Amino acid sequence: MPNHHLAPVELSAYRWAVHCCSYKLDLSHKPDRAVALFEHESAARYFGGLMWPSTFEVVDLQSPVGAGQ
């Protein structure tokens, strides 16, 4: 049953994807999936910096380059 207190999610609003980039430390051989999506770039960069200060990357999903990832 849907919760009427929660607004519907508009996926197109979440433009910024954060990747932990474990490949940079040779911790994985598989492509890194996005671990979080954000509406604002600043929030994505803040989150990535807190979680993985030296390895994270933020990808713009609406740019021609980011959309292919």
C-alpha angles and dihedrals in degrees: 000000000000118000108237090204092068123076117230114265115250102202094192089064091066100082102156124070123194120211122189092212098214087172088075088068095039090248096129140028095194123083112270114247121217110269097195141013124212138188093216128048093219091058091048092051092046092051093046091048092052095047104036109008097179105032113034125112130197116213126199103224092195096057118093090245097044095046091066094057 
